[in-house]
Amino acid sequence: MHMAAAMRDNMSLSGVVGASAQQLKVSAASNIASIHNITHRMHLLALNALIEAAHAGDKGAGFSVVAQEVKSVAGEIRSLAEALGVELTGRVDSLRVAVDALAAAARSDRLGDLALNAVEIIDRNLYERTCDVRWWATDSAVVDCALSPTPQAQAFASHRLGVILSSYTVYLDLWLCDLKGRVLANGRPDQFNVVGADAHDERWFKLGRELPSGDEFAVADIDRCARLGNAQVATYVASVREGGLVDGRATGVLAIHFDWEPQARAVVKGVRLDPAEAERSRVMLVDAHDRVIAASDGRGILSERFPVDAKGRDSGFYEDAAGRIVAFHRTPGYETYRGLGWRGVIEQIPE
């Protein structure tokens, strides 16, 4: 918040400096006009003196010399005033250009910071999901059901998964699968009738099936899940192992389906832009394949690609072909979660 306030102060300062530069330009123009007025009067004085000197004949010769000098000095003053006007105008304009460029860079840097903030918030959230799935894969009811999936064990495992879900609002469902991909139990059987369903073709299951130990986790790209009402999900998986041991024999896969759309929407809509700025901006989360996975305007999610012209940089900003500012920041990860190569991106139409 302090950085955002400082950036707003910088933008206010640039406006004050720009206004002061304009006032200086107007003041300089006014003073130069006064000098021109004085030189005009001196020219008239010199002209009148020359006329009087001509009338005086030989007696006015000395006065004629003075009149010529006055005319010469007036001409020099006029030339200096014109040069001064050009120089001051050029310097004031250069100052305004420099200040405008500084303000634009400050605004773009601020957008980059906000893009980083968006992707950091979602990654901190998802880091907790990696902890949840590995922890719940050691639950005794889950471990027992994966090893011996009797109807009683399946019912109890579903009950335990339901208890877990009752304490969390960010999951749609939790699924326990055997090593062939058959769903043995889920946390919301009354809402999602998935027990017995075959998930062996799901990417998340294939990743979970290959995990080398109970310490590891895997995650699939954001996708829609037909069996969960076609909702957008981020699915994290861990292997269930005999005895709940890290190095025990693998007996199943636990999948936790993170309710992606409302969580991601809250992040991109919550970026701290003032209302007028928000109307000109589109805040996005973009995955490693340039696919839009969240957008403040709700458009193009999971269907649009937004290639970021990063030029090998993790963060920065640039002006696109349409004149819009695009600020971006790649995820730095959080704790032991390295992230998935996602970026926070803000596309903004200049004022």
HELIX and SHEET records of a PDB file:
HELIX    1   1 HIS A    2  ALA A   56  1                                  55    
HELIX    2   2 GLY A   57  GLY A   60  5                                   4    
HELIX    3   3 ALA A   61  TRP A  136  1                                  76    
HELIX    4   4 SER A  140  LEU A  147  1                                   8    
HELIX    5   5 PRO A  151  SER A  166  1                                  16    
HELIX    6   6 ARG A  203  ARG A  209  1                                   7    
HELIX    7   7 ALA A  226  LEU A  228  5                                   3    
HELIX    8   8 GLU A  242  GLY A  244  5                                   3    
HELIX    9   9 TRP A  260  LYS A  269  1                                  10    
HELIX   10  10 PRO A  275  GLU A  279  1                                   5    
SHEET    1   A 5 VAL A 183  ASN A 186  0                                        
SHEET    2   A 5 TYR A 171  ASP A 178 -1                                        
SHEET    3   A 5 ALA A 250  ASP A 259 -1                                        
SHEET    4   A 5 ALA A 231  ARG A 241 -1                                        
SHEET    5   A 5 ALA A 218  VAL A 219 -1                                        
SHEET    1   B 5 VAL A 183  ASN A 186  0                                        
SHEET    2   B 5 TYR A 171  ASP A 178 -1                                        
SHEET    3   B 5 ALA A 250  ASP A 259 -1                                        
SHEET    4   B 5 ALA A 231  ARG A 241 -1                                        
SHEET    5   B 5 ASP A 223  CYS A 225 -1                                        
SHEET    1   C 5 VAL A 292  ALA A 295  0                                        
SHEET    2   C 5 SER A 281  VAL A 286 -1                                        
SHEET    3   C 5 ARG A 343  GLN A 348 -1                                        
SHEET    4   C 5 ILE A 325  ARG A 330 -1                                        
SHEET    5   C 5 SER A 315  GLU A 319 -1                                        
END                                                                             
